[in-house]
Amino acid sequence: MVSLRHLKDAAASGRWPFASVPDPERARYWAGRPEQKRLIDSLLNRWGLRDRSEINVIWADYGQGKSHTLLYMLGRLQSPKIVAHYLQLPAVSSGSPFVRLYEQIMRDFPFALLADEVFARYKSAPMNLFSEPSASQRYLVQMLWLIGTRAPGSDVAERWLRGMRTVQAEHKELIVGGKRIALPGAPRTAPDCLRVLDDIVWATTESPISNGRLLVLLIDEFQRIGSLSRTKGGEVCDSLHLLFNRHPRRFHLLLSFATGLPQGIPLVLTKDLINRVSSRVGFRPLTHAEGRGYVQELMRQFAEQAGLSSGTDFGPFESKAVDFLLERATHESLGLSPRRINIMFDLVTSQIVHSRADKDGALDSQISQKDAREAFDSIREQVTSDLETQS
């Protein structure tokens, strides 16, 4: 059975179950909301079974588990046959928003994977690098060859593809078979970024080196497009729409919106893009019963990871203590969310652990409603502040 002592020991090793910030390691686990999990798993299974490209939308108000869901999906998509990439639509105050989005996509894009495939395909006949790829896409395959062979110029090639600054003098290193690579316009403008990204999607999903791979872009914070002017917002939507149209197979976009009003999503997307959306999955505020299920699942997962029996439904918490903390975590208008639950249980549990640390046997006792109330009252100001900051 999970006790306070187990939670105290877990805190030192980074296994504390109440975290308000999502991360890939914790996102391997899903707590609560079985219906949404079923919809997400169904979407992932559909991507694995069909070649047809899709655009899908996830929406949720702040703290309802949107980013955690995308990271959960990212973990589920780890496969040699899939390139899955999580990123956020950057906040843009000046310049081209699509250029900034391109830079985000390219920041951690796995060029080494594609480069290894290029090397494996052309190592026995490297001169085919000048004939097999189409003329318009030849530069990309040749750049990937440089990266894959770790040849002089490989660093320049990778920086160029990622939209990082390179100078003309460095381009003299971009040589394959004694010939300079014929580069298109560098990805510095929206049209040039679209052209290069178009070729990268082709290389990943359709080219002779793709081996039938899927490419999935999980784009978080897409509601930021609503803060852009109609022209700049249209630049992003139109570019993604064109990209999607050019790759009808094995290319998936997931757009995630931080909003509790899904009816507003069509207002910030262009009509052409919204018409391409295949499905939408929403996360509304948790009910009290769902909040209980969420805490129960957190404790069950903690027990499983620690090699313990799950014991009572709520680990060290008595049922009435859970009800009390959930009631205090519920916002008058925003309702209850996983983040608010995690903040409440994190602070109150930490306070109780601290207050009992020097008392024999106290860490093995259950947390009653009275214990939870006293701990909450002693740190009420901090709890209120943290909850308001995360609202």
Secondary structure, 3 states (H helix, E strand, C coil): CCCHHHHHHHHHCCCCCCCCCCCCCHHHCCCCCHHHHHHHHHHHHHHHHCCECEEEEEEECCCCCHHHHHHHHHHHCCECCEEEEEEECCCCCCCCHHHHHHHHHHHCCCHHHHHHHHHHHHCCCHHHHHCCCCCCCHHHHHHHHHHHHCCCCHHHHHHHHCCCCCCHHHHHHCEECCEECCCCCCCCCHHHHHHHHHHHHHHHHCCCCCCCCEEEEEEECHHHHHHCCHHHHHHHHHHHHHHHHHCCECEEEEEEEECCCHHHHHHHCCHHHHCCEEEEEEECCECHHHHHHHHHHHHHHHHHHHCCCCCCCCCCECHHHHHHHHHHHCECCCEECHHHHHHHHHHHHHHHHHHHCCCCCHHHCCECHHHHHHHHHHCHHHHHHHHHHCC
